[in-house]
Amino acid sequence: MLIVSERHLRTVLAEYLQHYNCHRPHRALQQRPPEPRCTATDLARARLTRRKILGGLINEYSQVA
């Protein structure tokens, strides 16, 4: 990813921090994020949707209601 300005850098960092603290699993926390949004889901029966983070460098998956 090419950062073109300070504003762009701040936007990218804010989006990554949101992903890091609210979605990404951490080994020291038994694969839970520091600020979890929800509990674990049975993936065999769940319908999922993908959300691209940082232009597709990272993908987040969440359950469809």
NORNORTA-V718271 format. One record per pair of residues at least 24 apart in sequence whose C-alpha atoms are under 10 Angstrom apart, sorted by sequence separation. I is the first residue (numbers start at 1). GAP is how many residues later the second one is. D is the distance in Angstrom with one decimal. If there is no record, write none. Layout:
BEGIN
i={I I}
gap={GAP GAP}
d={D D}
END
This chain:
BEGIN
i={38 19 18 19 24 16 23 15 16 23 15 19 23 19 12 13 19 12 16 11 12 1 1 1}
gap={24 34 35 35 36 37 37 38 38 38 39 39 39 40 41 41 41 42 42 43 43 53 54 56}
d={9.8 7.9 9.9 9.7 8.5 7.7 7.5 7.4 7.3 9.2 7.1 8.8 9.8 9.5 9.4 9.3 8.2 6.7 9.0 9.5 9.6 8.6 8.7 8.6}
END
